[in-house]
Structure formats: C-alpha cells, structure tokens
Amino acid sequence: MNFQLVKKSSNAKIGPIPATNSARATCPPACPLSGKGGCYAEAGFHTRLNWDAIDAGKRGAPWPEFIKQIEALPPGTLWRHNVSGDLPPIAPDEIDECSIVDLVNANKGKRGFTYTHYPMTRQNARIVRKANDSGFTINASANNIGEAVNYQKRGLPTVTIVSDSEHGKDWRKITRSGVDVVQCPAEYREDVTCKSCALCSRSKRSTIVGFTVHGTRAKSADLIARG
C-alpha cells in the first residue's frame, strides 16, 4: 500500500496545511460509507482520481518512507492525515497498533490529527485513546448522532455525519443526551478552514463535531446518518 503526503493542501476547506491520503485498502470493511454508500473521497472526481493513482502505485510512497516524510515536517506543524483512506489495518476492521505507534512517534512536536471509521471495539478504542494521549489526535467517526454520543461518552474525541432530518436549513448546535454536536464551522463560514479552526485536532474537547451530509452521494449518506 502507498501513502501520500501533500505538503500544502489546495482543498479550500482544509486550507494550506500538509495533508495525506492512504490507499483504499486501509478503509475498514465495516464502514457503511465505502463504495457507493456516500464516501466523500469516492464522490469527488479529482479526489477519486488521486486515490486511483495511489492504489496503482503511481503516487505516494510505502509506509516506511511516508513515516520519514512526516518526521521531516517542521515542529509545531498542524497537519491532517487521511483526506482519503483510513488507518493501516492488521486484519479486517482491526487497526494495526504498530503503525499507529509509528505515526505517534513521527508526529512528536507536531499537531497531527485524523479521523477513523474503524468500529470502536474495545481493542480499536484502546489504540485510539493511547494515540490521543500521546499527542496524535484520532477522531472516532460515527455514522449517526446516537453512535457519536456513545463514542463521546466513552472518552473518545468524536465526529459524525448529520442527516438533514436532524436540523433545519441553518444549524449550529444539536444537543442529544446532554452532549452537544456542533456544526463544522467551515460549512457556514467561508473564512474558516481546518488551519484556522483546528477544532478536530483537540482531543480533549467536550463537543462532537458534526458534518452535514453533502456531495453527489448525499442521499445515500443521509440514509446512513438517520441511523
């Protein structure tokens, strides 16, 4: 599998920070968004083409070289792991802990963050918590608000897709079971990017970050987000 580091993202919502992409083989089979289920990376034309090139070995680098590239980022760098792809697996739906240790060590002195759609089994959750405690933020990606509240109450920084049925045209916060789901600021403010916001890089936050279903496969994602 290849892994790609883009030193300066051209994605308007991310902003000009380093961002990475991982081969499709990193995506857990349990993710309901994979394929035609509403995956953002599959729905975006340019993102999908780039993903194809990574899978074909035409872009990116093997894991050891990729890790060296992350180590070489300047101290204090805010960087986003996996615009497409997920964490390396050791088995279907199981995160490879050794690879996460590599990432954590490469991120020392930097501000890396990412999201994972791996199911939060006891083992996966333990690996995610350990990474967060070590300075590399891994957000548990939930498929709906109910699942997100469960993850958050288990002490995991959490994000979720949010169905149109959960809110009106304009929304900023939804509260469920005493937990606040706040809308990603980049969705409603043109001057906000991951670089300027960095909310998802804060592993100790008390709020869930919600992303409104969108894109060419929004209907499929909305069905999933309804739980």
Secondary structure, 3 states (H helix, E strand, C coil): CCEEEECCCCCCCCCCCCEEEECHHHCCCCCCCCCCCCCHHHHCHHHHHHHHHHHCCCCCECHHHHHHHHHCCCCCCEEEEEEECCCCEEECCEECHHHHHHHHHHCCCCEEEEEECCCCCHHHHHHHHHHHHCCCEEEEEECCHHHHHHHHHCCCCEEEEECHHHCCCCCCEEEECCEEEEECHHHCCCCCCHHHHCHHHCCCCCCEEEEECCCCCHHHHHHHHCC
